[in-house]
Amino acid sequence: MNDRSRPPLLDSSPALLAKGYAWLPDRWRRTDGPVVRARLMGQHAVALRGPEAVRFFYDERHVERGTALPGPVLSTLFGHGAVHTLDGRAHRVRKGMFLSLLSGPQAVAGLVECVTAAWEETVASWPGRPSVVLFDEASRILTRGVCRWAGVPLLDGDEVARDLVAMVDGFATPGPRHWRARRARARSEAWLAQLVEDVRAGIATAPAGSALDVVVRHRGLDGEFLGPHTAAVELLNVLRPTAAVCWFVTYAGHALHHRPDVRRRLVEDGSAYAVAFAHELRRFYPFAPFVGGRAVSDLRWRGELIPAGALVLLDLFGQDHDPGLWEEPYTFDPRRFLARPPARDALVPQGGGDPAAGHRCPGEDVTVALLCALGPRLAGLAYDVPEQDLRIPLNRVPARVSSGFVLRAVRVPSSAYRLRTVVS
């Protein structure tokens, strides 16, 4: 290994924690070559970005994901034993379970219908309240909708919503948020594992074809049912990502507040503009900073050595703001997606690659469809935006609007609910 291929001696973990989403873009600006080398948690890390890098990263001959996920991330965001920890055939078999639930217009439409029904039930109460926090309300709406769709009974939807949000909010930080996330996951896994056992014992019922039914009946490579804990983990990997769309719904409020012209078009222009708006929300606003894997052997990327066992990072936030890919990348403009849909390996807010064969999020179509449904509904409301902290600090991972986006004096015009649900 020559000097150019060696990682720095100084560990960048403190800089990553301090800078968050800005860490890798800042390193790219100070790097001449096609990769960024760093030392993270004492390990050699090599960062890539760009559509070709996406295809390289998601090729299992190059990078495997299972062993690269740190324990704290598994204990909060994904869960131990989750599909994210598998590779090869085991991953494809488990991933097939999710694809059977989340792929295709009918599956997506069913979930969107449940969420929009929860939206309309909830929003009807907003005019009678002095103010509402969009982030909190959206998390409850999405939780109620996805649990109804998944066949998961709710005793306390507000508590479940708080726990699902906590798992996402605390996965990438030390301190109180992280420990709240761990406690939230432990509670949720215990609740859902008991539900799985009750369904198998005939004490509870899973609606035929529901997510609960499919997960309870899924068999792994060994032909055996998933254990109750693993089944609970995978149920959470349906519920939690859907609840996490509250981040994007809140970003939608932020975007519409700063761009009244976009708000008008979202109400008036129909489905094509709604889809473009959803894609631009996901491109422009911070969600995942990067994803990681581990080199399965000595690799070469554009002449640069990536040694076996090194961490390989795919820079999602940096790629979604790369001026080489996007004109005026720091301008929010849905029109960029009106002429043509985003290329699969160019727009990567939720990862890249082929969702059927690789680790790309199978719920990406669901996210877009939910934003296509809820974005116009939000834009169709009348409300005041009081003085509040609307900053989105990039050193916080995951980032979010500081105030949660407070709405005051909400009015529901009679035309707001004549909007049609759009499923991309």
N, C-alpha and C positions, 0 to 999 in steps of 0.2 A: 504494500500500500504506500503510494507516494504521498508527499506532503499535501498535495491538493485533495487527496481522497481521505485525509484524516479529519475527524471531527474536532472542533475547538476543545481546548482543555477545560474552559469555563462552562459550567452547566447553565443552560438557558431557562431552566424551570422557573426560577424567580422572575425573569423577564417576561415569560409567557403569562404568569399569574398577574403581573403588573400591567401588561399591555393588552392582554386578551386578543381580540380579533385583529388588532393592529400589529401584533408581533410578527407574523409571517410576512404580510405585505411590507413592513419596514425592513425585514431581512432581505426580501427580494430587491428592494431599491438599493441595497448596499452590496449586492452580489452580481458578479459579471457572468457567471456560468449558468448552465441550464438547471442546476439544483441548488438548494440551500442546505448546508450541513450544519447540524447543531448537536448538542449533547442535552438530552432530556432524561431526567431521573437516572443520570449516570450512563445512559445508553446512547450509542451512535444513532442519530436520526437524520434521514435524508428526505427533504420535501420536494415535491413535484407539483406542477400545475399545467393546465391546458388540455384540450380534447385528446391529444395523443397520449398524454400522461394518464388520463382517465382510463383509456383502454389498456394501457400497460399495467396500471394499478389493479384493475379488476380481473386481470388474467391470473387464474389460480396457479399457473406455472411459475408466476413471478412472486406473487404476494399472497400470504394467507392471513386471515383476519382473526381466527379463533384465539390464538395465544397472545395477540397484541393488546387485547382489552385489559386495562388495569383493573385490579380487584375493586377499588372504590367505585369505578364506573358500573361494574356488574352489580355491586351491592346497592346501587341507587337507580340507575337509568334502565338497564337491560334485564338484570336478574341473572343469577348463576344458573347455568344449564340452558340459557336461551338460545334461540336459533342463531344469534349473532356469534356465538362461541363455536359454531360448527363450520366445517369446510367439506369440500368434496361431495360425495353421494349423500352422506348424512345431512348435510346442509340442504341439498336439493330436495330431499324427501320432506324435511320439516318445512322448508320454504313453500313447497307445494300446498301445504295446509293453508298458509296465509294467502297464497295466490287464488285458491279455490274460494276464499271468502271475499277477497278485495278486488279481484280482476273482473272486468266486464261491466258494461253499462248497467245491467240490472242490479248487480251487487252494490255498485256505487250509488245508484239511484235510491235503493232502499235505505241506505245509511243517511243519505242527504235528506230524504223525506222525514226520517225520524228526527234529525237535528233541526230542520226548519220548523217542524211542528213544535219542538221544544222552544225554539226562538220565538215563535208567534205567541205561545202561551206566556212566556216570560215577559216579552216586550210590552204586552198589554198592561202589565202592572207598572211600567216605568213612569207614565204620566202622573201617577199619584204619589211619586216619591220626590223628595227635594233634589237628589242627585243619585247617580249610579256610577260605579267604576266598571268600565267596559271590560277590562281584563278579567275581573272576578266574575262578572255576569256571563261572559262568554265561556269561561271554564265550566260553570255550572250547566249552562245550556248544552254544551258539547258532551259533557259527562252524562247528562240525562238522556240525550239523544242516542249516544253510542251504546249505553247500557240497555236501552229499550230495544235497539236493533240487535244487539248481541244476545239477548235473552237472559241478561244478568239482572236479577231483582235488586232493587235499591231500597234500603231502609232509611238511609241518610245520605241523599245525593250531595249535599253540601260538603259533608266530611269526605266522601269519596273524591269529589272534585279537588278539594284541598290536598289530599294525598297524591293524586295523580299529578297535579301541578308541582308539588314539592319534589317528587322524584326527578322531574326535569330540571327544576330550578336549582337543585343542589348537587348535581352530578359532577360539576367541574370546578368545585371550589372547596377549600378546607373551611373548617369552622362551623358555626351554627346551621347554615343552610344545608351543609352536607349531612349533618347528623339528623336534621329534620327529614331529609330525603331517606336516610336509612330506616328511620322509625316508620315513615310512611310506607315504605316497601314491605317491611316486616308485617305491618298490620294488614296490608292489602293481600299479600301472599297467603297469610293465614286465613283470611276471609274467603278467598277464592279457592284455596285448597279444600276447605271444608265444603264449599259449594260443589266442587267436583266429586268429592266422596259421597255427598248427599244424592247427587244425580245418579251416580253409579249404584247406590244402594236403593234407589227408587223412592227416596224421601222427598226429593225435589225433581222438578221437570225441566228439561231443556227443550225449547221449541224446536221442532224438526228443521234442520238446515241452518239454525242459528250458529253464531260463533261458539257459544257455550257447547252446543251439541257436537259441532265439528271437532273442537279441541278435546272434549271428553272421549270421543270415539277414535281419535287419531292413533295410529300405530306407527312406531318407529321402524328402523331398519331391522331390528330384532323381532319384529312382529308383535311386540308387546305394547299395551297402552302406555301412554306417558304417566309417570308417577304423579300423584296429586300436586306436589310442589312444582314440578316442571310444567304441568298443565296450567297451574295458576300463573306461573311466570309468562307463559305464552298468551294466556288471556289478557294479562296486563299489557303485553306487547300489541294487542289490538286496542285496548281502552286508552292506554297512556298516550300514544301518538295522536289519537283523535282529540283528546282533551288538550294536547299541546298546540292544536291549531288556534287556541286562544291567543297565542303570541302573535300570529298573523292577523287575526281579527282586530287586535289592538293596534297593530301597525297600520291596518286599513283605516282605522279612525284617525291616526296620526297623519297619514297621507292625504286623506280627504280634507282634513282641517287646513293643511298647508297648500292644497291644490284644489280650490273650488271649481276650476275648470274640469278637472278629472271627475269630481263629484257629479257635476251636471251630466257629463258624458256617460258615467256609469249608470245613472238613472234612465237616460234617454236612448242610449245607443244599442241596447240589446246584448245578445249572448257573446258575439265576437269580441266586443270591447270588455265584457266581464272576464272572459278567458285571458285576454291580454293583461288586464289589471291584476289578475291572480298571479300570472307569471312574473310580472314586474315587481309585485310585492315580495315574492320569494327571491328574486334576484337582488333587489335593492337593499332590503333590510337584513340585519344580521340574524342568523339562526345557528347553524353549526359552523364553527371556524375551520375545522378540518376533520378528516377521518384518518385512521391509521391502520397499518398492517405490519407484517414482518416479512422480510425477504427470505424466500425459501432456499435460495442458493446465491452464489456470487452472480450479480446481475450487472448489465451495462445499460445505462440510459443516456443516450446521446453522447457516448464516449466516456461517461463518468461511471466509476465503479460504485456499486451498492453492495457491500459485503453481506454474505449470508448472515441472517439473524438480526440485521439492522432494522430499526423502525423505519417504515416508509410512510410519509405523511402526504396526503392529497389535500392541497390548499383550496378549500371550497369557497370561503369568503373572498380570498384574493382572486380566484378565477372568475367569480361572479362580478368582480369590479375591475377586471383586467382591460385597460384601454385598447389592447390588441384585439379583444373580442367584442367589446361593446363601445359604441360611440357615446361620449359623455357619460361614463359609467356612474358618476356620482350625481346624475340628474334623474329624478323619478319621472319616467315617461312610458306609459303603457303602449304608446303608438309603435314602439320598436318591435312589438310582437303582433301587430295587426297584419303586416305584409306576409309574414311567414311564421310558423310555429318555431319554438326554440329547438335547436339541434340537441339531440339526446345527451351528448357528451360535452356540450358547451355550457348549458345551464345546469348547475349541480348543487343547489342549496340543500338537498336531502341526499346527496351522494350521486354517483353516476353508474354507468354500466347497464347491463341487461337485468331487469328485475326478475325475470324468470330463471336465469342461470347464475346470477351473482348475488352480491350483498346489497344491491340498490333497494331502497325502501319500497315495498310493494304497495304502501298506502299513499304514494305520491299522487296518483290519480284522484284519490279520495280528498287529499288536501286541496287540490285545484278545484274539484267540484264543490267542496264546501265553501271555498272562498268565492266561487262564482255565484253561489246561492246567497251567502250572507253579506257579501260586499254591497250588492245593489240594495239589499234590505236596509243595511245601515245607512247607505247614502240617501235612501228614501225617507228617513226619519228627519224631523226637525228638532234641534236641540241647541242649547248654548254651551260654549266651552269656557268655563271660568278660568281665572288665573291659576296656573298650576305648573309643575315641573315637567315639561315635555321632552327633556333631554333623554337620549338613549346612550348611556355610557358604554363605550366599546371595551373598556377594561373589565366589564362584568360579563361573565359567561355562565348561562346564556343571557344575552342582553335583553332588555325590555324597557318600555316607556316608564320612566321613573315614577310617575303619578298613577300608572295604570290606565290613564286617559279617562278623566272624569267628565261625565255628561250632566248637564243641569237643565231642568225644565223641559224634559223630553215631550215632544208632541208626535202623535202618530197620524199623519195625513191619511185620509181614507184610501188614497191610491197606493199607499206603501205596500199593502198586502196583495195587490193585484200583480205584483212582480212574479214572473214565472221562474221556477227553479231551473238552473242551467246545469247540465251534466256534460262535462267534456269527454 
